Amino acid sequence: MKNHILAIESSCDDSSIAIINKDDFSLLFESKISQENEHSKYGGVVPELASRLHTKALADILEKCQKHFDKLCAIAVTNEPGLSVSLIGGISMAKTLSLALNLPLIAINHLRGHVYSLFLNEEAKFDMGILLVSGGHTMLFHVDDKAKIKLIAKSDDDSLGESFDKVAKMMNLGYPGGAVIENLAKKAKKKSLKFSIPLSSTKELKYSFSGLKNQVRLELLKHENLDESTRAEVAFAFEEAALSHIMQKLKLAFELYRFKSFGIVGGASANLNLRSKVLTLCKLYECELKLAPLKYCSDNAFMIARAACEDYKKKNFVSLSDDIMRSKSVNLDYI
C-alpha cells in the first residue's frame, strides 16, 4: 500500500529527510545532519558553505532510505522561508524524486511545519494561541478551529533566537548561541546586572530585540578582559530581559484572547526557562500548554512530513514547473 510521504528539509543549516505514514503519522525513517560545527567558527551560518554541505548531506541521507521508495505516495519539501541557496538544494532533490517516481509534490512553509511539531503523532486540534520563536522569527498568532491564522504580534527586527546567537558571538562563545547562553546564565552568582526590558512602557503587541542587543554590546565594551564570571552575569541579565519581554507581551495577548490552549514552537522554544515561564502563565489562565518534543524544536523533516499529511488530504500539490520558492503561503494564510 502506497501511503508513505518522504519529506526534505534544508531551509538553513540542517539537512534532514523523514518518511511518515500519512494514515497514522508513524515515523518510518528519519535522519538529520547538522552543520553547526562547520559554521561555529564564523559565528553564524555562511550561506555558500551551507549550500555545499546540503548537496552532500542530502544525497548521503537519501541513499539510506531507498528501500521505502516503493511505498511512497508523495514527496514533500520545505519551500520557504529560509536561505535561498539552502532551500534550492532540497527543492531540486524533491522535484527530481517527484519526476523520477511519478509522485505528487507538496511544498511546505517550514513555519507551518513548526506548528505541526505540536502534533507529530496525532491529529491536530486547533483553536489555540501559538508562539513561534526561532533563529529567524518571533511570531505570536491565533489559529482558529478552521485552521485559519491571525497574526497577533511579531518582531520588528531581530528574532529571539537571533538575539541569543548575536550575544553569544559578541562574547566569542560560538554558534548557535541559544543553549550556550542559557547554560552560561545558570552560572551567574551576583545577578546584579540589569538590562531594560524592550517596549515595557507600551501595551502595543509587538516584539523588538535590537535595543536589548545593543545594551549588551555597550556593557561588554566596559570590560577589557571578559572572564567567565562576567560572561555569566551578562548572559543571565540578557536572558532575563529577553524572556521578560516575551512574557510581558504574552500576558497582554492572554488578556485579549483568553486562549484555552497554547503552544510554543521553533528552535528557541527549547529554552527551559521560557517553557517554565509560559507554563506558569498558562496555569494562571487555566490554559492547556502544548509543547513540541525538545528533539523536534529545531528545523527537521519530521514536522515537514507531518504538515504534508494535511496537504495530501486536500490534494494541495504543486507543479514541477512552478517556482515554489515564491509560493503565496509565505503569508501564512493557512496552515
C-alpha positions as CSV (number, residue, x, y, z in Angstrom):
1,M,0.0,0.0,0.0
2,K,1.4,3.4,-1.0
3,N,0.8,5.6,1.9
4,H,4.2,7.0,2.8
5,I,5.3,10.6,2.4
6,L,9.0,11.5,2.1
7,A,9.9,15.0,3.3
8,I,13.0,17.0,2.8
9,E,14.1,20.0,5.0
10,S,17.0,22.2,4.1
11,S,15.9,25.8,5.0
12,C,19.0,26.7,6.9
13,D,21.9,24.7,8.2
14,D,20.3,21.3,8.9
15,S,19.9,18.6,6.2
16,S,17.0,16.3,7.1
17,I,14.9,13.7,5.4
18,A,11.9,11.9,7.1
19,I,9.3,9.4,5.9
20,I,5.9,9.2,7.6
21,N,2.9,7.1,7.3
22,K,0.2,9.5,6.2
23,D,-2.6,7.4,7.8
24,D,-1.4,7.1,11.4
25,F,1.6,9.6,11.4
26,S,4.1,7.0,12.4
27,L,7.7,7.9,11.7
28,L,9.3,5.3,9.4
29,F,12.6,6.9,8.7
30,E,14.5,9.9,9.9
31,S,18.0,11.2,9.5
32,K,19.4,14.7,10.1
33,I,22.9,16.1,9.6
34,S,23.7,19.3,11.3
35,Q,26.2,21.8,10.1
36,E,26.7,23.5,13.4
37,N,30.4,22.6,13.8
38,E,31.3,23.9,10.3
39,H,29.5,27.3,10.9
40,S,30.5,27.8,14.5
41,K,33.9,29.3,13.8
42,Y,32.2,32.0,11.8
43,G,29.8,32.9,14.5
44,G,26.8,32.2,12.3
45,V,25.5,30.5,9.1
46,V,27.6,31.1,6.0
47,P,25.1,30.6,3.1
48,E,27.5,29.4,0.4
49,L,29.0,26.9,2.8
50,A,25.6,25.7,3.9
51,S,24.6,25.2,0.2
52,R,27.7,23.0,-0.5
53,L,27.2,20.9,2.7
54,H,23.5,20.3,1.9
55,T,24.4,18.9,-1.5
56,K,26.5,16.1,0.0
57,A,24.4,15.5,3.2
58,L,21.0,15.2,1.5
59,A,22.5,12.7,-1.1
60,D,24.0,10.7,1.7
61,I,20.7,10.6,3.7
62,L,18.6,9.7,0.6
63,E,20.8,6.7,-0.1
64,K,19.8,5.3,3.3
65,C,16.1,5.3,2.7
66,Q,15.7,4.0,-0.8
67,K,14.1,0.8,0.5
68,H,11.0,2.9,1.3
69,F,10.5,4.2,-2.3
70,D,8.0,1.5,-3.4
71,K,5.6,2.7,-0.7
72,L,5.8,6.4,-1.3
73,C,2.7,8.3,-2.3
74,A,4.1,11.8,-2.3
75,I,7.3,13.9,-2.0
76,A,7.2,17.0,0.3
77,V,9.8,19.7,0.7
78,T,10.3,22.9,2.6
79,N,10.0,25.8,0.1
80,E,10.1,28.8,2.3
81,P,11.1,30.8,4.3
82,G,14.9,30.3,4.6
83,L,18.2,30.8,2.9
84,S,17.5,30.5,-0.9
85,V,20.8,28.8,-1.5
86,S,19.9,26.1,1.1
87,L,16.3,25.8,0.1
88,I,17.2,25.2,-3.6
89,G,19.2,22.0,-2.7
90,G,16.2,20.4,-1.1
91,I,13.7,21.6,-3.7
92,S,15.9,20.3,-6.6
93,M,16.1,16.9,-4.9
94,A,12.3,16.8,-4.3
95,K,11.5,17.8,-7.9
96,T,13.9,15.1,-9.2
97,L,12.3,12.4,-7.0
98,S,8.8,13.6,-7.9
99,L,9.6,13.3,-11.6
100,A,11.6,10.0,-11.4
101,L,9.0,8.2,-9.2
102,N,5.9,9.9,-10.8
103,L,4.7,11.2,-7.4
104,P,2.9,14.4,-6.5
105,L,4.9,17.2,-5.0
106,I,3.9,19.1,-1.8
107,A,5.5,22.4,-0.9
108,I,5.5,23.2,2.8
109,N,6.2,26.5,4.5
110,H,8.5,25.5,7.3
111,L,6.7,27.8,9.8
112,R,3.7,25.5,9.2
113,G,6.0,22.6,9.9
114,H,6.8,24.1,13.3
115,V,3.1,24.3,14.1
116,Y,2.7,20.6,13.3
117,S,5.6,19.8,15.6
118,L,3.0,20.0,18.3
119,F,1.0,17.2,16.7
120,L,3.7,14.9,15.3
121,N,1.9,11.6,16.1
122,E,-1.6,12.7,16.5
123,E,-4.5,14.5,14.8
124,A,-4.1,18.3,15.0
125,K,-6.7,20.1,17.2
126,F,-6.8,23.9,16.8
127,D,-8.3,27.0,18.2
128,M,-5.2,27.9,20.1
129,G,-2.5,30.5,20.5
130,I,1.0,29.7,19.3
131,L,4.3,31.4,20.0
132,L,6.9,30.7,17.3
133,V,10.4,31.6,18.4
134,S,13.4,30.7,16.3
135,G,16.6,32.0,14.8
136,G,14.6,33.7,12.0
137,H,11.2,34.5,13.5
138,T,9.4,35.7,16.6
139,M,5.7,35.5,16.0
140,L,2.6,35.2,18.1
141,F,-0.6,34.1,16.4
142,H,-4.0,32.6,17.0
143,V,-5.1,29.6,15.0
144,D,-8.9,29.2,15.0
145,D,-10.9,25.9,14.8
146,K,-10.9,26.2,11.0
147,A,-7.1,26.3,11.0
148,K,-7.0,29.9,9.9
149,I,-4.2,32.1,11.2
150,K,-4.4,35.5,12.7
151,L,-1.1,37.2,13.4
152,I,-1.1,38.9,16.8
153,A,2.5,40.1,17.2
154,K,5.9,39.8,15.6
155,S,9.4,41.2,16.0
156,D,10.2,44.4,14.1
157,D,13.9,43.5,14.0
158,D,15.9,40.6,15.4
159,S,14.2,37.4,16.4
160,L,14.6,35.9,19.9
161,G,16.8,33.1,18.6
162,E,18.9,35.5,16.5
163,S,19.5,37.8,19.5
164,F,20.8,34.8,21.5
165,D,23.1,34.0,18.6
166,K,24.4,37.5,18.3
167,V,25.0,37.9,22.1
168,A,27.0,34.6,22.0
169,K,29.0,35.9,19.1
170,M,29.8,39.2,21.0
171,M,31.3,37.1,23.8
172,N,33.1,34.7,21.4
173,L,31.0,31.7,22.6
174,G,30.4,30.2,19.1
175,Y,27.3,29.3,17.2
176,P,24.4,28.5,17.8
177,G,24.0,30.7,20.9
178,G,20.8,29.5,22.5
179,A,21.9,26.7,24.6
180,V,25.3,28.3,25.3
181,I,23.7,31.5,26.7
182,E,21.1,29.5,28.6
183,N,23.7,27.3,30.3
184,L,26.1,30.1,31.0
185,A,23.3,32.2,32.6
186,K,22.9,29.4,35.2
187,K,26.5,30.1,36.4
188,A,25.8,33.7,37.3
189,K,26.2,34.4,41.0
190,K,25.8,38.1,41.7
191,K,22.8,38.7,39.3
192,S,23.1,42.4,39.9
193,L,23.4,43.5,36.3
194,K,20.1,44.6,34.8
195,F,19.1,45.4,31.2
196,S,15.9,47.3,30.5
197,I,13.0,45.3,29.0
198,P,12.2,46.3,25.5
199,L,8.8,48.1,24.9
200,S,7.8,47.7,28.5
201,S,6.2,51.2,28.5
202,T,3.7,50.3,25.8
203,K,0.8,47.9,25.5
204,E,1.4,47.5,21.8
205,L,1.6,43.9,20.8
206,K,5.0,43.6,19.1
207,Y,8.5,42.5,19.8
208,S,11.9,44.1,19.4
209,F,15.3,42.8,20.4
210,S,17.8,45.1,18.6
211,G,17.8,47.6,21.5
212,L,18.5,44.9,24.1
213,K,21.3,43.5,21.9
214,N,22.8,47.0,21.9
215,Q,22.6,47.2,25.6
216,V,24.7,44.0,25.8
217,R,27.2,45.4,23.4
218,L,27.6,48.6,25.4
219,E,28.0,46.6,28.6
220,L,30.7,44.4,27.1
221,L,32.7,47.5,26.0
222,K,33.2,48.3,29.6
223,H,35.3,45.2,30.1
224,E,38.8,44.9,28.7
225,N,39.0,41.2,29.5
226,L,35.9,39.1,29.7
227,D,36.3,36.4,32.3
228,E,33.9,33.5,32.8
229,S,32.2,35.3,35.7
230,T,31.5,38.4,33.7
231,R,30.2,36.5,30.8
232,A,27.8,34.6,33.1
233,E,26.4,37.8,34.6
234,V,25.8,39.3,31.1
235,A,24.2,36.1,29.9
236,F,21.9,36.0,32.9
237,A,20.9,39.7,32.5
238,F,20.3,39.3,28.8
239,E,18.2,36.1,29.1
240,E,16.2,37.6,31.9
241,A,15.4,40.7,29.9
242,A,14.7,38.9,26.7
243,L,12.3,36.4,28.3
244,S,10.6,39.1,30.4
245,H,9.9,40.9,27.1
246,I,8.4,37.8,25.6
247,M,6.2,37.2,28.7
248,Q,5.0,40.8,29.1
249,K,3.6,40.7,25.6
250,L,2.2,37.2,26.1
251,K,0.3,38.4,29.2
252,L,-1.3,41.2,27.2
253,A,-2.3,38.6,24.5
254,F,-3.8,36.2,27.0
255,E,-5.9,39.0,28.4
256,L,-7.2,39.8,25.0
257,Y,-7.7,36.3,23.6
258,R,-8.2,34.1,26.7
259,F,-6.6,31.1,25.0
260,K,-7.9,27.7,26.0
261,S,-4.9,26.0,24.5
262,F,-1.4,27.4,23.8
263,G,1.7,26.1,22.1
264,I,5.4,27.1,21.8
265,V,7.3,26.1,18.7
266,G,10.6,26.8,17.0
267,G,14.2,26.3,17.9
268,A,14.2,28.8,20.7
269,S,11.3,27.0,22.3
270,A,13.8,24.5,23.6
271,N,14.8,27.1,26.2
272,L,13.7,25.6,29.5
273,N,13.3,28.9,31.3
274,L,10.9,30.1,28.6
275,R,8.9,26.8,28.9
276,S,8.7,27.2,32.6
277,K,7.5,30.8,32.4
278,V,4.9,30.1,29.8
279,L,3.6,27.1,31.9
280,T,3.1,29.4,34.9
281,L,1.2,31.8,32.7
282,C,-1.0,29.1,31.3
283,K,-1.8,27.8,34.7
284,L,-2.8,31.3,35.8
285,Y,-5.3,31.5,32.8
286,E,-6.4,27.8,33.1
287,C,-4.9,27.2,29.6
288,E,-3.5,23.9,28.4
289,L,0.1,24.1,27.3
290,K,1.2,22.1,24.3
291,L,4.9,21.6,23.7
292,A,6.9,20.1,20.9
293,P,9.4,17.4,22.0
294,L,12.8,19.0,22.6
295,K,14.3,16.9,19.8
296,Y,11.9,18.5,17.3
297,C,12.0,22.1,18.3
298,S,14.7,23.0,15.6
299,D,14.1,22.5,11.9
300,N,13.5,18.9,11.0
301,A,11.9,16.9,8.2
302,F,9.5,15.0,10.6
303,M,7.5,18.2,11.1
304,I,7.5,18.9,7.4
305,A,6.2,15.4,6.7
306,R,3.5,15.8,9.3
307,A,2.3,19.1,7.8
308,A,2.4,17.4,4.3
309,C,-0.1,14.8,5.5
310,E,-2.7,17.7,5.8
311,D,-1.9,18.9,2.3
312,Y,-2.1,15.4,0.9
313,K,-5.7,15.1,2.2
314,K,-6.6,18.3,0.4
315,K,-4.7,17.3,-2.8
316,N,-2.8,20.5,-2.3
317,F,0.0,19.7,-4.8
318,V,2.3,21.9,-6.8
319,S,3.6,21.6,-10.4
320,L,7.2,20.7,-11.2
321,S,7.3,23.8,-13.4
322,D,6.2,26.1,-10.5
323,D,8.7,28.4,-8.9
324,I,7.7,27.1,-5.5
325,M,10.1,29.4,-3.6
326,R,7.7,32.2,-4.5
327,S,4.6,30.5,-3.1
328,K,1.8,32.6,-1.7
329,S,1.9,30.6,1.5
330,V,4.7,32.9,2.8
331,N,1.9,35.0,4.3
332,L,0.7,32.0,6.4
333,D,-2.9,32.5,5.3
334,Y,-3.5,28.9,6.2
335,I,-1.7,26.1,8.0
